[in-house]
Amino acid sequence: MMSARAGQGAQRIAFGTRMMFGTTLWNATARRRLALAFVLSTAAFAAMAPAHAQQNPTPSAPPAAQKDEALTPPPVVDPKRVETKPVAPAPAAALAPEELTLTPVPVLTLSGNATWEEAYDKLVDAMKTLDKELARLGLSRSGDAFVVYTASDDRGFEFEAQMPFSGTTTQKPGGAMKLGGSYAGKVLKFTHSGAFADMDNTYEQIANYLDEKNVSADDLYVEQYRTDLATTAPDALKIDILVPVPK
C-alpha cells in the first residue's frame, strides 16, 4: 500500500512534469523559430549591404574641425562588490509518529475496490452506504470510520470501509456488508491534515521515515478519519494513518 500511494504521487508529479516539459518544449521551439527568422533576415540584409554600398558610396571624412568637437566618454565607474550569503532552506517538519496498541471495536464493514483517480468518490459512497445500513439495522454509529487498504498496485486498490457502531441487531447486513471487529495490535500513528489529494505527499514522507528507521511495515495500512469523510470538505480533512508494526 505504501509504495502504491507514494507511487501515485510520483505518477502525478511525473504527469505534471510531462505537461510542464511539453509547454516548455513548445515555448523553446517557438523561440528558436523566432531566432531563426531573425538570423535569416539579418543574413538577407547583410547580403544586400554590398549592393547598397555601391549605390551609396561612403561620404568623405568630416573636416578636422569636426573631429575636435568629438564627445568625451564618461568616466568608468568601478562598482563595489556586494557580499551575499546563501540562506539555507527551512527544514521540513519532522514526522513524529506515536506508537499505539489498538483494541478491536465492533464495525460494519463494506469491501470494495477503486482506481486511484476515483478513490475519494468511492470511499465517500462507501461511508454513505454504511450509514444507511446502520440505520436500517437499528444500530448507532459510534466512533470514527476506518478505511483498511488490503491490496494495491499502480492502477488501484482494494479496501474495507469500516463504520464503528453500538447496539445489537438480529438482522443480517445486506449486500456485501458484514459485521465484525476493527484492526487490533501495535501501530505507528501518523497524522495528515488538509486535502485528500495531498495524502500522497504524507505517504511518501511515511515511506521515507520507515526506510530511515529500518521498519519493515506489513502490506496493510489503516486510515482513521477524525473528520467525517462524507460531510467534510475534501481539503479540510484530518486523518490518522495507522501503520501496523510487525510482531
Backbone torsions as a table, in degrees:
resi	resn	phi	psi	omega
1	MET	NA	-41.3	-177.5
2	MET	-62.9	-46.2	-178.5
3	SER	-64.2	-35.5	-179.3
4	ALA	-70.5	-43.7	179.0
5	ARG	-65.1	-43.3	176.3
6	ALA	-66.8	-37.3	177.6
7	GLY	-64.6	-34.3	177.1
8	GLN	-60.9	-42.2	177.3
9	GLY	-62.3	-39.7	178.8
10	ALA	-63.6	-38.9	178.1
11	GLN	-63.0	-43.2	-179.5
12	ARG	-65.7	-40.7	177.5
13	ILE	-63.3	-42.2	178.8
14	ALA	-62.1	-40.5	179.1
15	PHE	-63.5	-46.0	177.7
16	GLY	-61.0	-38.0	179.7
17	THR	-65.1	-40.4	178.0
18	ARG	-62.4	-41.0	179.3
19	MET	-64.4	-45.0	179.5
20	MET	-64.0	-41.5	-179.5
21	PHE	-65.0	-39.7	178.6
22	GLY	-61.2	-43.6	178.7
23	THR	-64.6	-44.2	179.8
24	THR	-62.5	-42.8	-179.9
25	LEU	-62.3	-43.7	179.1
26	TRP	-60.4	-45.3	-179.8
27	ASN	-63.1	-41.5	179.1
28	ALA	-63.6	-40.9	178.3
29	THR	-62.5	-42.8	178.7
30	ALA	-62.1	-42.1	178.8
31	ARG	-64.0	-39.2	178.2
32	ARG	-64.0	-38.7	178.0
33	ARG	-63.6	-42.3	177.9
34	LEU	-64.0	-41.5	179.2
35	ALA	-64.2	-42.2	179.3
36	LEU	-62.3	-42.7	178.3
37	ALA	-60.8	-39.7	178.7
38	PHE	-64.7	-43.8	179.7
39	VAL	-62.6	-44.6	-179.7
40	LEU	-62.1	-44.2	179.7
41	SER	-64.5	-36.3	177.4
42	THR	-65.9	-41.7	178.9
43	ALA	-63.9	-40.8	178.7
44	ALA	-63.4	-41.4	178.2
45	PHE	-64.3	-39.4	179.0
46	ALA	-65.0	-36.7	179.9
47	ALA	-66.4	-32.4	-179.6
48	MET	-80.2	-15.5	-173.7
49	ALA	-61.1	-44.7	-179.2
50	PRO	-59.8	-44.6	180.0
51	ALA	-61.6	-41.4	179.2
52	HIS	-63.6	-35.5	-179.3
53	ALA	-67.7	-36.1	179.2
54	GLN	-66.8	-40.6	-179.7
55	GLN	-69.5	-30.5	-177.5
56	ASN	-124.6	84.3	-178.3
57	PRO	-59.8	155.7	-178.5
58	THR	-63.4	128.2	-179.5
59	PRO	-65.4	155.5	-179.6
60	SER	-65.1	154.1	-178.2
61	ALA	-61.5	145.6	179.8
62	PRO	-67.1	157.9	178.8
63	PRO	-59.4	156.8	-179.0
64	ALA	-59.0	-29.6	-178.8
65	ALA	-63.6	-35.2	180.0
66	GLN	-70.4	-32.8	178.6
67	LYS	-62.6	-34.7	-179.1
68	ASP	-67.5	-21.6	-177.6
69	GLU	-91.2	12.7	-179.8
70	ALA	-60.9	146.1	-178.4
71	LEU	-74.8	143.1	177.3
72	THR	-87.7	126.6	-179.0
73	PRO	-64.3	147.7	178.9
74	PRO	-66.4	154.7	178.8
75	PRO	-63.9	147.9	179.8
76	VAL	-79.0	130.5	-179.9
77	VAL	-98.3	125.7	179.4
78	ASP	-89.6	104.2	-178.1
79	PRO	-67.6	143.7	177.9
80	LYS	-77.0	143.1	179.5
81	ARG	-73.4	132.8	-179.8
82	VAL	-99.0	122.8	178.6
83	GLU	-81.6	128.7	178.6
84	THR	-124.3	148.2	177.8
85	LYS	-124.2	128.1	178.6
86	PRO	-64.8	140.7	179.5
87	VAL	-103.1	122.0	-179.7
88	ALA	-69.5	138.5	178.8
89	PRO	-65.7	151.1	179.6
90	ALA	-65.8	133.8	-178.6
91	PRO	-66.9	144.5	178.1
92	ALA	-68.4	149.5	-179.6
93	ALA	-62.1	126.9	-177.5
94	ALA	-75.5	141.1	176.7
95	LEU	-74.7	138.3	178.6
96	ALA	-134.1	78.4	-177.7
97	PRO	-67.6	153.5	177.4
98	GLU	-107.5	133.5	179.3
99	GLU	-89.7	125.5	-177.6
100	LEU	-128.1	159.7	170.9
101	THR	-117.2	112.8	-176.7
102	LEU	-85.8	139.6	172.6
103	THR	-107.6	144.8	-175.4
104	PRO	-70.5	145.4	173.3
105	VAL	-127.0	151.9	179.3
106	PRO	-66.2	134.0	-178.5
107	VAL	-138.0	151.7	168.8
108	LEU	-97.8	124.7	-171.0
109	THR	-114.4	137.7	174.6
110	LEU	-127.0	121.0	179.5
111	SER	-90.3	149.9	179.5
112	GLY	-165.6	-177.6	176.4
113	ASN	-147.5	159.8	-176.9
114	ALA	-162.9	158.4	168.8
115	THR	-81.7	165.0	-179.4
116	TRP	-66.5	-31.1	-178.8
117	GLU	-68.1	-32.1	-177.7
118	GLU	-102.9	14.2	-174.2
119	ALA	-56.1	-50.8	-175.1
120	TYR	-60.4	-49.5	-177.9
121	ASP	-62.7	-40.7	-179.6
122	LYS	-65.6	-40.3	-179.7
123	LEU	-69.9	-38.9	176.7
124	VAL	-62.1	-44.8	178.7
125	ASP	-61.4	-38.8	179.2
126	ALA	-63.6	-42.3	179.5
127	MET	-64.9	-40.4	178.3
128	LYS	-64.9	-38.5	178.2
129	THR	-64.5	-42.1	179.7
130	LEU	-65.9	-40.1	178.2
131	ASP	-60.2	-44.1	-179.7
132	LYS	-65.3	-38.5	-178.7
133	GLU	-70.7	-37.0	176.0
134	LEU	-60.2	-42.7	178.6
135	ALA	-62.9	-39.9	-179.9
136	ARG	-66.4	-35.1	-179.0
137	LEU	-81.6	-6.0	-178.7
138	GLY	77.9	24.7	-180.0
139	LEU	-105.1	156.8	-179.2
140	SER	-109.8	136.6	176.6
141	ARG	-65.9	137.3	-176.6
142	SER	-144.6	102.4	177.7
143	GLY	103.1	178.0	-176.7
144	ASP	-84.0	143.7	-178.2
145	ALA	-73.2	154.1	177.5
146	PHE	-117.0	151.7	165.8
147	VAL	-128.1	119.5	-179.6
148	VAL	-106.1	122.2	178.4
149	TYR	-92.4	115.0	-174.5
150	THR	-98.9	-22.7	178.1
151	ALA	-160.6	153.5	-179.9
152	SER	-162.7	158.7	170.9
153	ASP	-148.9	-167.5	-176.4
154	ASP	-67.7	-23.4	-176.4
155	ARG	-90.2	-33.8	-176.6
156	GLY	-174.1	-160.2	-174.2
157	PHE	-154.3	163.4	171.9
158	GLU	-112.1	143.7	-174.4
159	PHE	-145.8	165.4	169.9
160	GLU	-126.6	116.0	173.2
161	ALA	-88.2	128.3	-174.3
162	GLN	-125.5	129.1	179.7
163	MET	-115.3	113.0	177.7
164	PRO	-63.5	147.5	-179.3
165	PHE	-146.6	165.5	172.3
166	SER	-129.2	155.6	-178.9
167	GLY	108.6	177.2	179.6
168	THR	-130.2	157.7	178.9
169	THR	-150.5	151.2	175.7
170	THR	-102.2	-2.3	-179.2
171	GLN	-91.2	154.9	177.0
172	LYS	-94.9	142.1	177.7
173	PRO	-62.8	149.0	179.9
174	GLY	-87.3	166.4	176.8
175	GLY	59.7	-137.1	-178.3
176	ALA	-92.8	11.9	-178.0
177	MET	-82.9	154.6	-179.4
178	LYS	-150.4	157.3	175.7
179	LEU	-94.5	142.1	-179.2
180	GLY	-171.5	-155.0	-178.7
181	GLY	-123.3	155.1	179.4
182	SER	-79.1	175.3	-178.0
183	TYR	-65.1	142.9	178.0
184	ALA	-130.1	139.5	178.4
185	GLY	138.7	-177.6	-179.2
186	LYS	-79.7	137.7	179.5
187	VAL	-141.1	159.0	167.1
188	LEU	-99.6	125.8	-177.3
189	LYS	-101.7	119.4	171.6
190	PHE	-110.3	154.6	-177.5
191	THR	-122.6	133.5	174.1
192	HIS	-115.2	129.5	176.7
193	SER	-125.4	128.1	179.0
194	GLY	132.0	-142.4	-172.8
195	ALA	-81.7	145.1	175.6
196	PHE	-60.9	-37.9	-178.0
197	ALA	-66.0	-19.3	-178.4
198	ASP	-92.4	4.0	-178.0
199	MET	-66.6	-24.4	177.2
200	ASP	-57.6	-40.2	179.2
201	ASN	-63.6	-40.7	179.0
202	THR	-65.2	-42.2	179.0
203	TYR	-64.4	-35.9	178.1
204	GLU	-65.6	-40.6	177.0
205	GLN	-64.3	-38.9	178.5
206	ILE	-63.8	-43.0	179.3
207	ALA	-60.5	-43.2	178.3
208	ASN	-64.0	-39.2	179.3
209	TYR	-63.6	-45.7	-179.1
210	LEU	-63.9	-38.5	177.3
211	ASP	-64.9	-42.6	-178.8
212	GLU	-64.6	-37.0	-178.7
213	LYS	-90.7	1.9	-179.8
214	ASN	57.3	43.0	177.9
215	VAL	-99.7	122.2	178.7
216	SER	-94.3	100.6	-178.0
217	ALA	-82.2	148.6	174.3
218	ASP	-70.6	161.4	179.1
219	ASP	-82.2	57.5	179.7
220	LEU	-155.0	125.9	-178.1
221	TYR	-132.8	142.7	-175.7
222	VAL	-120.7	130.7	173.7
223	GLU	-109.8	127.3	176.6
224	GLN	-109.8	117.2	-173.2
225	TYR	-87.8	105.4	179.2
226	ARG	-73.7	-21.7	171.2
227	THR	-111.4	152.0	-177.0
228	ASP	-70.3	117.3	-177.3
229	LEU	-63.2	-31.9	-175.7
230	ALA	-79.4	-21.1	-174.5
231	THR	-120.4	-14.4	-178.9
232	THR	-89.1	143.5	177.6
233	ALA	-58.5	140.7	-175.4
234	PRO	-64.5	-11.5	178.1
235	ASP	-104.5	11.0	-177.4
236	ALA	-132.9	39.9	-176.7
237	LEU	-92.3	154.8	170.5
238	LYS	-129.3	119.5	-171.9
239	ILE	-133.3	130.6	171.0
240	ASP	-90.9	126.0	177.0
241	ILE	-101.2	116.0	-173.0
242	LEU	-105.7	119.0	-177.7
243	VAL	-106.9	112.0	179.9
244	PRO	-60.0	136.7	178.3
245	VAL	-92.2	125.7	180.0
246	PRO	-57.1	142.0	-179.4
247	LYS	-80.0	NA	NA
